Each structure stands twice: as C-alpha cells, then as structure tokens.
Amino acid sequence: MHRFFIPPKECHNNPLRLSPPEAKHARSVLRLREGDCAVVLNGAGKELLCQAEKVSSDSVSLNIVQENNIDPLPFEVTLYQAVAKGKAMDFIVQKAAELGVHRIVPVLSERSVPDWDEPKAAAKVDKWRSICVESIKQCGSAWLPRLELPMNPRDALTDARQTELALIATLQPDAKHPREHIDAYSTEHGQAPGKLAIWIGPEGDYTPAEINTIRTGALPITLGPLVLRSETAAIYCLSVLNYELQSHH
C-alpha cells in the first residue's frame, strides 16, 4: 500500500489533499488511481487509512476511512552526529530515521565541515528533513524525527543535558560495551533510561579536545576493535541501542 506524508496541521480536513509534488509523484510514478487504498502519515503519531477520491495531473484527494494512533517507541534516542562530508550525512539521516531516532542534532566539529552561515545551515536542515519524510514513508513510521540546526560541540553538550544517559563512541581504552552503561543505569534507577544521547564523530573522529569536552557529559562506549566509518558507526550504535533498550522496556 502506498504511503504519503501530510503535516499534522493539514490533516484536519476530510478529504485530505496531497501537496502538488506528492500528487504528481502519486499519479505519474506510483500510478495511483481513484478508489485505490493508501496510508497517510502525519509524523506526529497518526496513521490515516485512506481511499483515493479524486486523482488528476496535479491534485490528489484522499478520503479518510480510519484513523490509528500509533504509540512512539518507549525510549527516545537523540543522535549527536558530527556533520559528515559529501552525501554521507544524507545517508546517516536516512538510516537514523528508519531506525526510529527521536532527534538528530548535527554537530559542527573541527574535522567535519567549515562553519556555515545561518541560511546555509537552514537549507541543509530542510534537505535532511525531506530525507526523513521519505524515510518514514518507506518504513511506515508514524513519527518524524526532529531535526535541529547545527551546533558546536559545547552547545550540543548543553543540549544533551536533557537526556538521562549520554554515550560517545570512541576508541579510547576505557570504553565499555553499551550494555554495561545501560545495565548500570537500570540498576541505579530501577528502570532503563528513557532518554538517551549518542555521540558519533566525523571522519578522523573528534579532536582530543572535543572528546575531552564531550566526555564531561557522556560515557565512552566501544564499537569493537575495528575502525568504522562515521556512517557505519551511526547505524551500528542506533541498532545496538534499539536492541538493548527494547529488551529493557
């Protein structure tokens, strides 16, 4: 069944109307026809089962047949991702959304990219948000990750204080398996952490000074003996955290 995205503020009408680009895609690429069934996701926990009512070259209206409220994951993971070069960051954002990440905070580290001005940063975030929309349509998630404007490591560290457990992937010798930190938190607090932060460095990792700064608020975890690309590390960490936390909640 085809899936579409309509923001929450535009989901109050019946029938629903797809945006012109989405309508053109539905008709020309997906070959949507009147009477076909479809799913509309609003990115805020609502799944709308619909039937195509009217399909034209630049307009598609969908009649709501059933509304389903989808619970979020019982834990929230925020990815503090050093901005990767080229299309690697697009890939990271795509896979993070597919893995159910709650928030994505791009981090401007010394080894990632030059400082961006506000228009450039906002344009990048808009592009990444569009990638997230396509990802939730692909995987069927009713929850759209929140994308923040890029931050420097110190500001991101302040932002991460709202989480209950913060971790940083590192090759430093005192790094532990993520499970050890999750189990220790669960033992101390009587329940698994509900809000987590995971820090992933850029190509070449964060600088020693940045690692020292981040480690004032994050515990070191190991990803094994191999040196992983930034995009591989992000997928690894989010997958492991999903696995561990689902067993605790």
Helices and strands as residue ranges (DSSP letters): E 2-5, G 8-10, E 16-17, H 20-28, E 37-41, E 46-55, E 60-69, E 76-82, H 88-98, E 103-107, H 118-139, E 146-147, H 153-159, G 160-162, E 165-169, H 178-189, E 195-200, H 208-214, E 219-221, H 230-248
